[in-house]
Amino acid sequence: MTDPLLTPLSPAAQRVQAALSAHGLDIQVRELMVSTRTAQEAAQAVGCSVGQIVKSLVFRGQRSGQAVLILTSGANRVDLPLAAAQIGEPLEKATADFVREVTGFAIGGVPPLGHVTPMATYMDEDLLQYPTVWAAAGTPNAIFPIAPADLQRVAQAQVIRVKGS
């Protein structure tokens, strides 16, 4: 029996599914009929806490101009000075055009992997407390579950603290 809330995968979600499979993960991307654009919407859609939602946030290094991806818990807001101190470069918010250029995806559906351009990736230490987290899969309606250790591995992410005390 098929789930009436699921839709066939769009091309963007299929790219994420292919990236997961290429990493040897048997994880199914789910494209829903409801929005998963915000952490709150995603948590409601899959029935988990907001903290279990992975926000894939792209920043731009102020000196290098290079893209920096921070995978953070949906419950957290990135403290830019704190993150920058650990990364070694001041960060600025990236424009929507820059995000699409470096990832191949639009804001609201940026996944933690499968980007057109490799970039330095960092992961919020708070995600490690959960057995499963949920990440965007290429569209504002697509999402997939993953163990935090697998997420860290496939995203080649360095774990950092993103929120101040």
C-alpha positions in Angstrom: 0.0 0.0 0.0 1.3 3.5 -0.8 1.3 6.4 1.5 -1.2 9.0 0.3 1.0 11.8 1.6 4.0 10.8 -0.6 4.4 11.9 -4.2 6.8 10.6 -6.9 10.3 12.0 -6.5 11.1 15.2 -8.4 14.4 15.4 -10.3 16.0 17.4 -7.4 14.9 14.8 -4.9 16.1 12.0 -7.2 19.6 13.6 -7.2 19.7 13.5 -3.4 18.5 9.9 -3.5 21.3 9.0 -5.9 23.8 10.7 -3.7 22.7 8.7 -0.7 22.8 5.5 -2.7 26.3 6.4 -4.0 27.5 6.6 -0.3 26.1 3.1 0.3 23.2 4.2 2.4 19.8 2.4 2.1 17.8 5.5 2.9 14.6 6.4 1.2 14.0 10.1 0.3 10.4 11.0 1.0 8.7 13.7 -1.1 5.5 14.8 0.7 2.4 16.7 -0.2 3.1 19.0 2.7 5.8 21.6 3.1 9.1 20.8 4.9 10.6 24.2 4.1 10.9 25.3 7.7 12.2 23.2 10.6 8.8 23.5 12.3 7.0 22.3 9.2 9.4 19.5 8.7 9.1 18.3 12.3 5.3 18.3 12.1 5.4 16.5 8.8 7.5 13.6 10.1 6.4 13.6 13.7 9.7 14.5 15.4 11.1 17.3 17.5 12.4 20.5 15.8 15.8 19.7 17.2 16.0 16.6 15.0 15.6 18.6 11.8 18.8 19.4 10.0 19.0 22.9 8.6 21.6 23.1 5.7 22.7 26.7 5.8 25.2 28.1 3.3 27.4 31.0 4.3 30.1 32.8 2.4 33.6 33.3 3.8 34.2 37.1 4.0 37.9 36.8 3.1 37.9 33.8 0.7 34.4 34.2 -0.9 34.1 30.4 -0.6 30.9 28.7 0.4 30.7 27.2 3.8 27.9 24.7 4.7 26.7 24.5 8.3 24.4 21.6 9.2 22.5 22.8 12.3 19.8 21.5 14.5 16.4 23.0 13.7 16.2 24.2 17.3 19.4 26.3 17.0 20.3 29.6 15.5 23.9 29.7 14.3 26.0 32.2 16.4 28.1 33.5 13.5 31.0 34.9 15.5 31.2 31.6 17.4 31.1 29.5 14.2 33.6 31.8 12.5 36.1 31.5 15.4 36.0 27.7 15.0 36.1 27.8 11.2 38.9 30.4 11.0 37.1 33.0 8.8 34.4 35.6 9.4 31.1 34.4 7.7 28.3 36.3 6.0 24.9 35.2 4.9 24.9 33.9 1.3 22.5 35.2 -1.3 19.8 32.9 -2.7 21.6 33.1 -6.1 24.9 32.1 -4.5 23.3 29.2 -2.7 21.7 27.9 -5.9 25.0 28.3 -7.8 27.2 26.3 -5.3 24.6 23.7 -4.3 22.4 23.3 -7.3 19.4 23.6 -5.0 17.1 26.5 -3.9 16.9 27.7 -0.3 14.3 25.8 1.5 15.3 22.4 0.1 19.1 22.5 0.3 20.3 19.0 1.3 23.5 18.2 3.2 25.0 16.3 0.2 24.8 16.1 -3.5 25.9 19.6 -4.3 27.4 20.8 -7.6 30.4 22.3 -5.8 32.3 20.6 -2.9 32.4 22.9 0.1 33.8 23.0 3.6 31.0 21.5 5.8 30.5 21.8 9.5 27.9 20.0 11.7 26.2 21.2 14.9 27.3 19.0 17.8 23.7 19.1 19.1 22.6 16.8 16.3 24.7 14.0 17.7 22.3 13.5 20.7 19.5 12.0 18.5 19.4 8.5 17.1 17.9 9.9 13.9 17.8 13.3 12.3 15.8 14.5 9.2 17.4 16.5 6.4 16.1 18.3 3.4 16.3 16.4 0.1 16.4 18.9 -2.7 12.9 20.5 -2.6 10.7 22.3 0.0 8.7 19.0 0.3 11.4 16.4 0.3 13.1 15.0 3.4 15.1 11.9 4.5 16.0 10.3 7.9 19.6 9.6 8.7 21.7 8.7 11.7 23.9 11.6 12.8 27.1 9.6 12.4 26.2 8.7 8.8 25.3 12.3 8.1 28.7 13.4 9.4 30.4 10.8 7.3 28.6 11.4 4.0 28.8 15.2 4.4 32.4 15.0 5.4 31.5 17.4 8.2 33.6 18.6 11.1 31.6 18.8 14.3 31.4 22.3 15.9 29.4 24.2 18.4 27.0 26.6 16.7 25.1 28.2 19.6 26.6 30.3 22.3 25.9 29.5 26.0 
